[in-house]
Amino acid sequence: MPSGKKKYEQDGEEAREIAKTLPYFPFKGIPKFYDIGGFLEKPEVFQQIVDIFVERYAEIGIDSIAGLDARGFILGPPIALALKKPFLMMRKAGKMPNAVHSEEYNTEYGKRSGLTVQKDKIKKGDRVLIIDDLVATGGTLSSAINLVHMLEGEVVECACVVEIKMFIDPSEDSGLPSRTKLFASQKIDHVPVWGLISEDVLTVEAKLPEGYVDDGEEH
């Protein structure tokens, strides 16, 4: 990776403007659920996010982009097209033929079955960028990283629009899961994670309609 200060930094000027389009809702029993639908309905903001990621990873250098089921399928393809790199899907179990799968993992919503990827999509030594909309506890990312390693690829970075920093290395008495400890326990703590925006600047509370009900699938 080239040295020197990156043009775009977490919670920088551009990120703070984009954060205004990401309201939070009480959803799935979580007081602040960040909704990327806020920027998806604004083409100029969506394009700005794509451009930021394209510039970052054109500089770093990658061979392919892996998007995580399901919102990584929205973010990954336009970045892959701009960089002229292959896009591959990491899906839930039972959705693709000729696939390998990782072990089940935990998220802030509960336990999940492992992700899968088709065996011929990653070759030994491939430099893979993993894309998702948000990283919190890191469970989903850890599953994706392990898939790449199973096929002898290298994860250049895990990139997300939003990074919830409170889960990076919380204190023992907080009761929160630690992404740092999770990655260390799986020997993947050498893999960098980058988020454009953190919860520090995500301050827009959604205006809830009368009669709003938290109807998320899990609580």
Salt bridges, closest charged atoms under 4 A:
GLU9 OE2 - LYS5 NZ 3.92
GLU17 OE2 - LYS20 NZ 2.97
GLU59 OE2 - LYS6 NZ 3.11
ASP69 OD1 - LYS92 NZ 3.42
GLU104 OE2 - LYS111 NZ 3.77
ASP133 OD2 - ARG71 NE 2.63
GLU154 OE2 - ARG127 NH1 3.52
GLU157 OE1 - ARG56 NE 2.92
GLU163 OE2 - ARG179 NH2 2.80
GLU172 OE2 - LYS181 NZ 2.15
ASP200 OD2 - LYS165 NZ 2.70
ASP214 OD2 - HIS219 ND1 3.81
GLU218 OE2 - ARG112 NH1 3.19
